[in-house]
Amino acid sequence: MTDTTNASAGDVTERSDSANRSDAANRSDAANRSDAASRYDGADIGDEVEDQADDLADDTDDDADEKDTSDQRAVAEPTESDLFRESEIAADYVEGLLDILDYDGDIDELVQNGRPMVEVVGGRLQALVGSRGTTLEALQELSRLAVYRQTGTPSRLLLDVGGFRAGRRKELAALARNAAEKVRQYGESVRLEPMSAFERKCVHDVINAMSGVESESEGVEPSRRIVVRPSA
């Protein structure tokens, strides 16, 4: 009888210890989520997103957007369904981030010009864009990484927030045309300011459509830039 009583008491103690450990783990998880939310508050979001992108996607280079590599050509072309699935995965990732930040935004998933896209529209989203789109570029890298982790395939996902890319594309088109005119007028190369891969591609697209001039990227990130010169 004594052995039975002792065994029961031991079971109660073990259950109590297990419950205490479970409660402690739950409190720890809640504290971690609270800490994460506080880190992502206000202007700090830019630094946090960029730091995460540097840590998790340091070896990813968007210059693959500028021209195909042999490795990319060896990969089978994704279907429209595959591309839309990528945009859905990225949209889920971005939605989770907005929830942590307590930001409101409408998220659209689509496929455009053969690549997956996610567009976020809403007020109070400038923190997700950052100075000259630096935070947006970092967030795009994290979204691509989220896609890669689920599909095992590198993604060319394009993320836009608040229509930033559309507006920036117009600015870059004007900049490219102005540089081309200077090259034609003076016959000398023009070096543009350092740009992101997205920005460089916008400039390359404009220059490639013009006669008498050509463009080439030079340097390494984050100082990689475009040189516009007379056609050979």
N, C-alpha and C positions, 0 to 999 in steps of 0.2 A: 504493500500500500504506500509505504514511504517512497519507494522507487518510482511509482507511478506519479505521485504528487510532485516529486523533484523533476521528472521528465516534463510534466505539464508546465511547471514553472519555467523550465528551460525554454520550452517552445514559446511561451509568452514573451520571455526576454528577447529571444531571437527575432520574433515578429516585431517587437517594439524597436529593436535596433535597426531592423530593415526599414521600418516606417520612418524612423528618424533620418536614416541615410537618404531615403527617397525624398523626404521633405527638404533636406539640406541641398540635394541635387536640384530640386525644383526651384528653390530660392536662388541658387547659384545661376541657373539658366535664366531666371527672370532678371537677375541683376546684370547678367551679360547682355541680355537684350536691351535693358535700360541704358547700359553704358554705350552700346552700339548706337542707339537712337540719339543719345546726347552727343556723341562724336559727330553724327551726321547733321547736327543742327546748324542752321544759318549758313554763314559764309564758309564754315569749316568743311562743308560738303565737297568743295572743289579740291582742297588739299587731300582729303580722305580718298576720294575717287581716284585722283591722279596717283597717290601713293600705292593704292591697291593695284592699279593697272601696271605700274612699274614693277611691283613685286611679282604679280601673277602672269603677266604677259610681256616680260622684258624682251623676249626673243622674237616677238611678233612684229613684222615690219610691213606697213601698209603699202610699201613700194610695189607689192605684188599687183596693186591696182593699176600701176603705170604701164606694166608690160608683163605678159605671161612668162613663167619660167618653165623649164623642161619638166619639173616635178608636177606642176599644175596641169600641163598638157597630158601627163600620164594618167591623171585621175579622170574617171568617167564623168561626163557632164551630168549634173543633178537635174532631176525632172522638176517641172513646175510645182508638183506636190511636195517634193523634197525642200524646195526653196521656201514654200509657204510654211512648212513645218519649222524651218529655221527661224522665220519671223515670229512664229507663235512662241517658240522657246524663249527668244530674246524678249518678247513682249511680257511674258510671265516674269522674267528676271527684273525688268524695269518696273513692272507693277509692284513687285515686292519691295523694291527700293523706295518707290513713292509712298508706300504704306508706312515704311520705317520713318520717312521724313515727314509724314503727315502732309504731303503735297497732293493737290487735286490736279488731275490731268486726264484727257481723253487719249487713249492709246489705239492706234490703227496698225494692223499688220497687213502688209501687201508685198507683191513682187513687181518690181519695175526694172525694165531694161535688163532682164536676166539676173537680177540679184535681189535677195530678200531685204525688206526695209521695215523699219518701225518708226512711226511718227508720233510724237507726243505733243499735244496742244493743250494749253491752259495758262492761267495766270501764275505769277510767282514762281516761275521756272528758270529764271535767269541764272540761278546758282548752278543749275545742271549744264549750263553752256560755258560759263567762265569767260575769262579774258581771251578774246579771239578764238573761242571755241576749244580751248585746251581741256577743260573739264569734259566737254562733250566727246572729244576724241578719246579720252581715257575711259569714259563710260561705255563708249562703243567697243573698245577693246575688251572690257569686262563682259559685255553682252556677247561678243563673239566667243569668248572663252566659255561662257555658260552653254552656248550652242555646241561647241566642240566637246565639252564634257558629256553631253547627251548623245551626240551623233558620231563622235570620233573622227569627224571630217572638218578641216579648217573652213571657216565661213567668211564670205565677203559681205556680210551684213552691213547695211548702212543705217545709222541711227540719226534721226533729226529731232530737235527739240525746239518748239516755238517757231518753226520756219527759218531757223538760223541758216541752214545750209543753202536754201533757195536764195536768201538775200545775199549771202556771202558769195555765191556763185556769180551773181550779177556784178558785184564789185570786182571780182577777179577777172571776169571777162573784159571789163573796161580797162583794168590794169594791164592785161595781156595785149590788148589792141594798142594801148598807148606805148608799151615797150616795143611792139613790132614797128610802129610808125617811127620811133626814134632810130631803130636799127636800119630801117630803109632809108631814112633821111641822112644819117651820118655814116652808115656802113660799119659801125662798130658794135661789138657785143654789149648787151645790157644785162647786168646781174640783179636779180630781184631779191627781196628780203627773204630770210628763212621762212619756210612754210611747212604746214602739215602735209601728209600724203594726199589727203582730200583736196587741199588747196592747189598742190602741184598738179594733180590730175586735171583740175578745172582749167588751169593755165595751159597745160599741154594740149588739151582738146581744142582750145581756141587757136593756139599757134599752129597746130597741125592742119587746121582748115584754111590757113592763110598762105599765100604764095610769097616766095622770096625770103622767107624767114624759117628758122627751125629752133627747137628748144631742147635742152638737155638738163637733167638734174646733176648736181655735184655736191660733194661734202657728205657729212654724216649727221644723223639726228643728234641733237635737235636743231642743228645749224644747216641742214640740207636745204638747198635753194635751187632755183632755176636760172639758167643762163639762156638768153635769147640772142641768136646770132644770125648773120646772113646765111642763106642756104648755100651749101657747098656747090 
